């Protein structure tokens, strides 16, 4: 254990507190068992180390990644037991899905060491309630999204800007945009964000970002998905084909019969595969109505999870309309209910209708529709029910 403690202290000195993710201020540290889920590359490891540095006492805290070689011949439960005997109170566990029987041992640790608080991260694939030992009644779960446009601007400028609720944006978008324009030029920043700004590691080397993102996609499919779903290699290859098909369309309206023939998967396996890709943080499904969605219900439209994935997968086949819609859907996902609209692109919270377009987009499509808005690209400031699309990147 001494080796792990020394490595943790070294990691703690290296982690920066300059750029903090939105989730760090939302976690309730009074919970004894906290789960943080998120896609690979979203920044879960940095978040854990920042939590340790900001909120937890060094002497009684230990961070460890469960893919560490220490666990080749040591049990997690035994580590926790020894840690508690030495006065440990906070155990931070990274990448739990890479450790066999993780849920059983965490349950035992939770039940047998009431003085120990546990925070663990996992792949977005992991369904905690489906694990061998149901932890859903014990764990409070948070989901770490990718960088918002607001967070990207913070990463670029080192200046932290406030978040705005949807209702604030709809009512006061002109005033909010005018205030932000005093400090930033949003359009070039937004163009860069759409291509390279979604995952925090873009700061390491922008020139190699797309290549690293492609590697991340492969790791999600070959390692993360496989660790949870145990799919054969042939099926994993077909999931990659499906991803590329979605990336190259504008947007993708799945014809399940034709697609199953093209990809080489049965209808049911294909629909399940789409849901697996969504859980992995690679695609977003859009339905007309989320009520009554079954396991084998096909979505109305399919989008990649974020616009950076489009530039990594579609390459020269980029459709700017699809890029805008992908961004809009991504920023809302997990914050509001968002569905396919019969008259426009999206309907949010079953109340607000949005049409997404470029600066020449007219209001004709939403004429006469109550609570309807046009989210426009390539404009700095809007008026009336026309809102700059980039401003919806300030909701988290």
N, C-alpha and C positions, 0 to 999 in steps of 0.2 A: 504493500500500500504506500510505502514511503516514496517509491518511484512515481506513482500516480500523483501524489501530493506535490512533488517537486515540479512535475510537468504542468500541473494545473497552475501553480504559482507563476511559472514562466509564461504560460499562455495569457494569464491575467495582466502581466506587465506589458504584453505586446498589443492587447486589444485596445482600440481607440474608443473614446466616448464622444468624439466630435460629431459623429453621424449616428443618430439613434433612430431606430425604426418606430413607426407609429404605435406598435403593439406594446412597447415596453411600459407605457404609462397606463395601460388598460388591465394589466394582470393583477389579480388579487392574491397577494402573497400570504394571506391567512389560510388558504386552502392547503391541506396536507398533501394532496396529490394533484398535480397540474400537468396537463398534456398540451404540448404545442405542436400542431401538425403544419405541414407546408411542403411544397414541391422542392425538389432538389435545387439548390442554388438560390433559394429565397432569402437566406441569411439566418437560419435557425441557430447555427453554432455561434456566430457572433452575438446574436441576441442573448443566448444563455450566458456567455462570458460577460456581457455588459450587465446583465441582471446580477451576476455574482459580484462584479466590481462596484455597482451602484448601491445595491440594497442588502447584501448579505455579509455577515462577519467572516473575514478571511480564515480565522483560526478554526472555525467549525463548519466550513463549506468545502465540498469536493466536487469538481467537474471531471467526468470521464466519458469518453466515447466508447460505445459498446462494440465497436469493431477493433478495439485496441488488442494487441497481441497478448496483453495480460490475461484476457479471458479465454485464451486457448487452453489454459490449464487451471483457471480459477473461476469460481462461481460468483455471480453477482450478489447472491444472498450472503455469502460468506464475507464479501467485501463490506457490505452494508453493516453486518453484525460487528465486524472489527472496527469500522468507522465509528459506530455508535459507542463502543467500549472506550474509544479515545476521545469522546466528547462531541462527536459530529452531530450536527442538527439539520444540515441542508445538503442533500445529495442531488446533483444535476447530471442527468443521464442523456447523452446525445445518441441519436440513431438507434433507438431500441429495437427496431425491426430487424437489425442485423445480428441480434443475439437470440439463439434458440431458447424457447420457453420463457421469453421475456415477461409475458403477462403473468404467468404463474409465480415467478420469483418476485415481481414487483408487488403482487397481491400479498404474498407472505411477508415481505418487508413492511408493507403498509400495516398489516394486521399485528405483527409482532414487535414493531419498534415505533410506538406512538409518538415518541419524542423527535422522530425524523420526518422532515418535510422533503418531498420528492417532486422535482420538476423534470419531465422527460420530453424529448422531441422525437418525432417519428415522421416517416414518409407520409405524404398526403393520402397515399394508398390505404393506409392502415385504418380499418374499421375497429375501433377499440371495443365496441360492444360485441363484435363477432369473435374476439380473441378467446383463447382457450379458457382464461379466467376473466369473466366479465368485469371490466374495470369501470364501466360507464356510470355505475352508481357511486363510485368512489372518486373518480377523476373529473375535474373541471377542464373542459377542452377549449383551446383557442386555436384559431387558424391564422397563420402568417401569410398574407398575400405578398405578391411581388411589389416592387417599388411603385408607388403612385407617381403621377407626374409631379406633384408637389414635393415628394421626397427626392425625386431625381433632381429638381432644382436646388434643393438643399445640398445634395451631394456635389453639385456643380459649383455652387456659390458659397457654401458654408453658412448661408443665412436660412433660418428656419421661418417658414411662413405658416400662418394659421390654417386650420381646416375649416371647411364650410359645409353645413348640412345641405341636403338637396333643397329643402324649403327655402333656406337662405339664398341659395344660388338662383332659384326660380324668381324670388321676390326682388332681390337686390343685385342681380348679376352685373348691371351697369356700374353701380357704385363699387362693387368688389373688384371688378376688372380695372376700373380707373385707378384704384388704390394700388393694385399690383403693378400696373404699368409705370408707376413712378420709379420702380426699382428694376424691373426686368423687361426684356424683350421676349415675349413668350413664343413667338412663331418659330424662330430658329432653334430654340430649346426644344419645342414640341417636335419639330422635324427630327432632331437628333434622338430624342427619347423614343419615338416610334421605331427607330432602327436599332438602337444599341443601349437603351437606358432602363430596361425593365428589371434586370437582375443586378444586385449590388456589385458582383465581381467584374462588371464592365470597367470599373475604375482601375483594375489591375493592368489591363493592356487593351485599349480600344481597338487597335489594329487586329488583334487576334481574337476579339470577342465573338464574332460569328462562328469561327472555328471551335472555340471553347463551348459555345452554345450547342453546336451540332454534337459535340462529345457528350454534353449534358443530356441531350435528348436520347442518345444511344444508351447512356447509363441508366436513365429513368426506365427505359423499355427493357433493357437486358438485365439490370440488377434490381431496381426498386419494384417494378411490376412483377418480375419473376419471383422475388422474395415473398410476395404476398399471394400471388395467384398461381404460381407453379405451372406456367404455361410451357409448352414445348417450343423449340427453336423456330419451327416452321410457322407457328401461330404468331410469334413475336415479329418475324419478318413481315407477315401480312399486316400487322398493326402499323408498322412503319409505312407500308404502301398506302394504308388508309390515311395516315397523317399527311402524306404528300398530296394525296387527292384533295383533302380538305384545304391545304395550303394554296393550291393552285386554282381554286374556285372562288367565285365572287358573288355572294357567299355560297357555301355548299348546301344544296337542298338534296338531302339523301334519298335516292331511289334505292330502297333496300334490296329489291330483287336484282336490279342491274349491278349494284355495287357488290353484292355477295358473289355474283358470277365473276366480276372483274377481279376482286381481291382473292376469291377462292375460299370463302367461309360460308357456312350455312347462315340462314337469316337470323336465327336465334343467337348463334355465336357472334355474328357481326354486331348485333344490337348490344350484346353484352360487352363486346370489345370496345364499342364506342363509350360505354359507361366506364370501363376500366381506364380508358385514356382520359376521361374527364376527372376521375378520382386521382389520376397521376398528375394533374395540373397541365395537361397538354391540349385539351380541347374544351370548349364550352357548348353544351346543348341548349337550344332555345326551343321552347314549346309555346303553343298557343295559350295554354292554360296549365298551370302546374298541378291543379287538383286532379286526382285520379290517374296520375302517371304510374304505370306499372313497370315492372322490371323489363318487359319486352316491348314497351312503347317506343316508337321511333320519334326522334325530335323533328320539329318543323325545319330547322336549319342547324347547321354545324359550323362553328367558328374555331379557329385555333385559340388557345387561351389568351395569347397576347400577340401584339404586332411583331415583336422581335422574332418570334418563332416563324412568322411568315417570311421574314428576310433570310432566316437560316435555312428554310425548307423549300420555299417557292423560287428563290433566287430571282431570275429575270421575269417570272410570271406574277409580278406583284400588281394587284389591282388596288388603287388608292381608295376607292369606295369601300372595299373590304377592310382595308387597314383602319379607316375611320370607325367603321362599325365594330370591328374587333376591339379597338381601344375603348369605345363607349361601353360595350358589354363587360369588358374586363374590369373597368373601374366601379361598375355597379354591383358586380357579382359578389355575393356574400354580405352586401350592405342593404340591398333592397331586392324585392321580388321584381324580376324583369322577364317579360314574355314577348313573343312575337305579336305584332299588331296587325290587324286586318287591313288597316288603312295606311299605315306608315311602317317604320322599321321596328320600333319597340314601344311597349307600354309598360310603365313602371308603377308598381304598387297598385295595379288595376285602375289607375287614375290618370296618370300623365302620359300623353302620347308624344313620341319623339320621332322626327324625321332627321336623318343625318346626311350631310352633303357638303359640297365645296362652297366657296363664297358666292357663287352664282345660283345657288339653290333657291327656288322660290317657295312661297307658302301655299302654293296651289293644292298640293297633296293633302294638306291638313285644314283646308278651308272649311269652316263650319264645324270643326271638331272641337269639343270643349276641352280645356286644359291641354292644349297641344302646343308644341314648340319645335323650332328648327334649330338643331345644333350644327353650327357652321364651322368648317375648317377655313384657315387662311384669313381670319379676321381677328383683330386684337380685342375689339369691344363690340357688344351687340346693342340691340334696342328692342323694346317690346317683348315679343315672344321669340326673338332671334337671339341665340346665346352662343358665344364662342365655344366650340367643342372642347378646347383645351381646359376650360374652366372646370369641367366635370372631373378633372384630375386632381382637384383639391378637396375631395370628400374624405380622404383619410391620409 
